[in-house]
Amino acid sequence: MSTAQENDVALQNDENPEWAKKSLRKKCECELCKSGKATSHNDDSHDQSLDQKITVAGVDLRFVGGTTKCARTMIRYFEKVFGHDQKNGSKGKRALGGKKVVEVGSGTGLVGSCLALLGAHVTLTDQSYVMEVLNFNLNKIGKSAAVAKKAFKVETKEHVWGTDTKELVPCDIVVGSDLIFALEGIRPLVKSITDMVRESRKEKADVEAYVAVIRRFEWETLYFELMVSELQ
């Protein structure tokens, strides 16, 4: 194979990594789905493909590794609150310019990317094994943002829930979506979120946390109970 052919193959692999061709199971098998209590997990919006195209804050983006329904719902909420509707000229209720956002459990980066495109400086965090796909997507999104002449201020940092958060604060907003999959992960998750909020409030008067949850298990109520007790 010639050098030119090798470069073409490398470019193709860079644009379309092998894992982009795969898909997760199409049907949800959580406790609430099996019991019939959940009604929306398996409808047409439950897209489990690992290569998705989504318009975010007016920019057409590609997310390799897939996105969750929870994250897709959350970005539409943020677009309404913080965004600018080009069709009718209306502005969101609030502006994100100059705000620092930390996302926990960023995954493929949809929520953090949305907030960055809406004007925030976003630190996207996750565990080490997620960084390859996260950085892959952010690199591509940065190029799309440049073409659209939109600011895109992002950085990534490894963070395991329950560990030290000093490198992540102070911040104005903490966000996360679809993070509850295991009972043993709830307490570390709550610790990371509440530690960042408390530490940030020592320097900033108005610190918020937004966490979107799709209910899957009855024991998820522990998360809400802990968040209320920790932040009251």
Steps between C-alpha positions, in 0.01 A plus 500: 500500500635842406545784750210689341272197533606453862417865572157457338428198719616685811277796414202270441559327835526839668170616353321167549647297786399135517278545804289760315337220300355323802177538693376418847193285557190667362279409796543618855507220758486703820284413801231758421473389136464135596234587758307715250536820704725675247322623188758690296825301517428292191315745276639631170716760677698229683787512247780262601716532189862592560527752216247783519449835330336770711450873458620671817466874559455548126807296400477162325715254694598136491538297820695178470428267791132596512301723734231427757138603480550675833783714361302583186210620713732703721662693215159608370424637846831688509440640151172650624648640821837624371470504122398735221221403261612622157160431342298740714779708650419412859776461756526255787415614849867509602846532347791260546778730383785494750349218704707199599321165475619160620332189361525173690480177303530675163502183291511597134465870583154605382388705800834668560535582131156658495585728793832595340327591175260710705791702638630328813854384575445130564713239674382155395596220736485123497716196570816428304352237270241749371753767400577359155147532367435824691807675359428359154157664501616828650772533237244458220249730669765769541555499125125520433470787748781689326325463164178629659700785659397397850715501811574154639698517824544150640752293689494141626614361833488153645282471808378199694189574705564537869862612458650846548335781300736787583635521144145549370387791716390770530228474239163660434307192389535125549315279252451130435259278310402133516755411767322249722560139395622333819397540862862511616565800273242727661691612809825579310299690237319707762832572673659634181205723415443636850872552569529715187190700586608563859858592411388730219252676727792616715600729211180540298158599626291324236608141429259254341484129424294345221472121490264317263391148591310228317343280763601135466499354851296546818819553704583817306301694760815484715667747263226760546491450878876550530505807275229667709670420830845610379397832345239620746 
